[in-house]
């Protein structure tokens, strides 16, 4: 399947690296705001031996309609910004292109827009698209169900300079019926992503921890999502929708 990637920051580059090493998916292009690297090839830039085109385009030089017409894709993966969906959403939905968004936080307006797009195409969104952290969420919800009275604390760690509270931690808190104030945040060095859930039982403690060692973990998550969306109909999907069958079968 042909893939278009929007956003080419640290996470975007790591995801591109994983896609280029996949036999089932072909990275057709990358779209970013900056004109730096424009018209270069991602495999060349990343030093990967690949025949995939991976052309780099800038939003200041090409409109999304033209890009999709000249370089059609089956999937768009979004690692840009919270308002990036407005730049390509309608054009992608009208062409039935699958949208996979890994944006860490959306306001209600963006969530509503995603819902509208899902009436025309497959739309997936996860604030953290690594498979491991979403498995962590499932395990945490199961433990909370077994012991609803247990004390729970969430600690999230990320690189210095990451603004706000982790979108993943906020989702974890919501799923576990906790307030955002019960999340502790740590910002230090180059920590990629670490989430820890502490369950305080009498006489014992259970700790569930997920740590992304490399941003390539997001790429593995993207491919898992793409594989599991292949047989889906138009609609809005989350990781819970894709993982539930594995827990029930």
C-alpha angles and dihedrals in degrees: 000000000000117000134199118197123206114199126031105200123122093298093042092053091049092050091048089052092056094045092052089057093051122099094203099052133053122204103222100174149344122222120201138159097240121081090214110114091013113164092010121122120249095221090055093046093049093041094241124147101233137137092211112116099228092176116188117226133180125225088225091062106038136034118230092240091056092045093052092046095050096036109027119194137187096216136032117202115199121208095148122095139308093267095043091094090072091060096060109006101097094041091050095045093050088056093046090243113164111245118211112183122192096176109143096220137019128181119227092266092058092045090053090049091052089051091052092050091051090067088070105032144004111287124186126183132180126163087214115028098188111118094222097058091050090051086052089055092053092049092048093051090050092052091047089052091053093047109021091170096058121120111248131193128177125209121187125188127192141157119296110271099031103138125229130352117319112269088220091055090049090052091047090052092049093049090050094045094247130140120248087241088068091066118097116206128203124189116189140144117314100330105159099202135318128174124184127185116196118201110196111205124172107274094359144054130211119201123192113194134182121183126180105216092187135012087241084084086076089056092053088050092050092054091047090052093046091050092050095046093055095094098036128112126228111299147094117290137185133188089265090062091052098042100042095079090056091055096046102043 
